[in-house]
């Protein structure tokens, strides 16, 4: 089982994320949990980083993937794909427990 570094746990306490609990770095473990309010706060912290804010607005990007080379990646965010005004994409996902997620 993967465990998060102690500094990550401390940061989640410092940021007062009461419903967030991570047991793996991937976010796929059944025991991982968060709520909309905590995810919004995490998104604010992430978007305060200029590089993340710039990348999160992209609909697609050409990225180098190791020995595979350059590949185009497209967003899975339907609001970014359709250019919904004011959209900043950050997280999309799906789990059986939470269903479809968008932050």
MOLINUR-V519461 format. One record per pair of residues at least 6 apart in sequence whose ideal C-beta (glycine too) atoms are under 8 Angstrom apart, sorted by the first residue. I is the first residue (numbers start at 0). GAP is how many residues later the second one is. If there is no record, write none. Layout:
[[I	GAP] [I	GAP]]
//
This chain:
[[0	22] [0	23] [0	28] [1	21] [1	22] [1	23] [1	24] [1	27] [2	20] [2	21] [3	18] [3	19] [3	20] [3	21] [7	14] [8	13] [11	8] [11	10] [14	26] [14	27] [14	30] [16	17] [16	21] [16	24] [16	25] [17	20] [18	14] [18	15] [18	16] [18	18] [18	19] [19	13] [19	14] [19	15] [19	18] [19	22] [20	10] [20	11] [20	12] [20	13] [21	7] [21	10] [22	6] [22	8] [22	9] [23	8] [26	66] [27	67] [29	67] [33	8] [38	52] [38	64] [39	63] [41	61] [42	47] [42	48] [42	60] [45	6] [45	10] [45	44] [46	6] [46	9] [46	41] [46	43] [52	35] [54	6] [55	32] [55	33] [55	34] [56	23] [56	31] [56	32] [57	17] [57	22] [57	31] [58	15] [58	16] [58	21] [58	22] [58	24] [59	12] [59	13] [59	14] [59	15] [60	11] [60	12] [61	8] [61	9] [61	10] [61	11] [62	7] [62	8] [62	10] [63	6] [63	7] [64	6] [73	7] [74	6] [74	14] [74	17] [75	16] [76	10] [76	12] [76	15] [76	25] [78	8] [78	10] [78	23] [79	7] [79	9] [89	13] [90	10] [90	11] [90	12] [91	8] [91	9] [91	10] [91	11] [92	7] [92	8] [93	6] [93	7] [94	6]]
//
